[in-house]
Amino acid sequence: MKGLLRRLLSLALVVLPVGAGAHPHVFVATGLRLVAEEGRITGIEVAWQYDELYSLLVLEDMNLDQDYDGVLSEGELARLDGFDMNWIEGFEGDLYLEQGGAPLDLGPPEPRGTAFEEGRIVTRHFRAVEAEAGPVVVRAYDPTFYTAYDLGLGIDVPEGCSVSVRKVDFDATKRALLAELAEIPEDGTVPFPEVGAKFADTVEVTCDAPS
């Protein structure tokens, strides 16, 4: 059974397309808007734009856009608002911040609106951050890789801050993971691997401290 799991995961990685957001389940284009005060990151607004198929499934499940005109009424948008904010205990919001190699705590999500644009649901929420002055590393990913996030909606930083993005080498990462899987013995104990972090781009934001 363990050997079969390894072979199935290997096959899944082989057939995955190469590129941003490559994943066979849910694709989310992500936007990040950082907030800073006196050289410290104090919050981050996150935009999630869901792919067309997932958006359609959500609308069908909630009985929205029943006339299939691709336009939601104010009442329908009100019903849709916050549909992705019912987080289970332990869910990190698929957003991870670090400073000096240590994780930063983020506050609970504060909804900031929902839209339906060109067949895609777009939601926004804000999370408070308590960082010290200095660079902050931001990564958006689902540890299980069920949902694939990319930075397609861009990154916005306030005046006095700079941003650099280190994009993951998807092809090289996939090859390395396949090599790791090949080392697992057929009768070994194989927990289902959480590989999402391996495929996440790394964003570093640095803000100037006040003079």
N, C-alpha and C positions, 0 to 999 in steps of 0.2 A: 504493500500500500504506500509506504514512504517513497519507494522508488518510482511508483506511478506518479505521485505528487510532483516529484522532481522533474520527471519527463514532461508532464503537462505544463508546468511553469516555464520550462525551457522552451517548449513549443510556442507558448503564448508570447514570450519575449522575441522569438525569432520572427513571428509574423507581425509584430507591432510595427506600424509605419514609423519612419524616422522623421522627427520634426517636433515643433512646439505643440504641446497639448496632445501628443499621441497616446491614445488609450481607448480601449474598446467599450467603455461605459459612459461616463459623463465628462464633458469638456466645459471648462469654465474660464473665460477670458477675465483676467483680474486687473483692477486698477488700484493703485495705492496713493493716497494723499497724506503726507506726513505733516504734523503740526509740531512746532517747536517754540520754546520760550527760553530766552537767555542761553542759547546754545545747547539746550536739552530737548530731546524728543519727548513730547508730552502726550501725543496721541496719534492715531492713524485711522483714516477713513478708508474703508475697503469697499470696492465695487465688484460685484460678481455679475457677469453676463453669461447666462446659461445657453448652451447650444440649442439649436432649433428643435431637435428631437426631444430633448429633455423638457424644454419649455412646453412643447405640445402635450407631452404626457402629463405635466402638472396641470395645464388648463383642462385637459380631459378629466383628470381625477377630481378637479374642483368644480366641474360643470361650468366653466367659463368660456366666453366667446362661442356660444352655441349657434350663432349665425355664421360662424367661420369667415368673418370679414377681416380678421386680423387686427381688429380695433376693440379695446376694452373700454366699457363705460366707466364713469367715475365710481359707480357702485361696485363694479367688478374689480377695479383696481384696489378699492378699499378692502374687499374680501381677500385679494391676493397679498396685500401688504403684510409683511411679517411671516409669510409662509415658511421661510427658511430660518427663522429665529428661535424655533423651539428646540434648542440644543439639549442633548442628553447630558447627564452628569459625566464629566471627564472629557467631553469634547473640547478641543482647543481652538476650534474655529478654523482649523487648517492654516493657521498663521503662527509663525514662530519667530521671536525676536531674541537676539543675544547681544550682550555687550561684554567685551573682554573675555569671551568664551563662556560666560555664564548666562543662563536663560533669564529673560525679563518677564515679569508677570504682566498680563494684560487684563484690563477690566472687562466686565461683561459687555456684550454687544448692545449698542444703542441704535435702534433702527432709524434710518435717515431717508426712507422713501423707496418706492418700487415703481418701475416703469415697464412698459411692454413696447419694444421698438423693433420693427422689421422682423417680427416673428420670434424675438428673443426676450426672455424675462431678464430685467436688470434690477438688482437690488443693491442698496448701500447701507452700511452700518459703520458705527464709530466705536473705537475701543481706546480707552485711556491707557497711557504707558508712563511708568515712572523710571526714567533713565537719568543717568548722570551725564555731564558734559563729555563728549567724545563720540567716536564712531559707533553706530548701531547697525547690526546685521539683521536683515529681514528676509525670510523665506516663506513662500506660500506653497503648501503641498499637503496632500492626503497621505498619511503614513502607509495606508494599505494600497495606494495607487488605484483605488476604485474610481476616484475623481481626479482628472488631470487639470492642473492649473497652469496657465501661462500668463505673461504680463502684457497681454495684448491691448489692454486699456491704458497702459502707460503708468508712469511714476511721477508724481508732482511733489516737489519739496519747496519749503518757504525760502524767501530771500535770506542769503547768508548760509545756506546749506548746499552741499554738493552731493551728487549720487553717482555711484558706479555700479555696473551690473556685470557679473561674471556668469555668462550663460553656460549651462551644462552641455558637455559633449555627449549628446544622447547615444550616438553610435558606439563611442568608446565605453561609455558606462554600461551599455547593454552587453557588450562583449565581455567586460570584466565580470559582470554578474553571472553570465553564462559559464565563465571559467570557474567561478566560485561554486556554482551548482554542480559542475562536473566533478568536483572533489568530494562531494558528499557520497558516502557509500550507500549502496542500494538498500541495505538493511539498517541504515542509520536513522536516528530520531530527527525528523525534519519538521520543526514548527513552521507554520505558514509565514514566510518572510515579509516584513514590512519594508518595502523597497522604495516607497515614495520619495523619501528624502534624497535618495541617490540621483533622482531625475529633476531636482528643483534648481532653478536659477538662484543665485545669491546676490542680494542687493545690499550695498553698504552705503549708509547715509552719514555724512559728517557735517556738523553745524559749527560755525565759528562761535567761540565763546565771546561774550561781551567784553569790550576793552575797558 
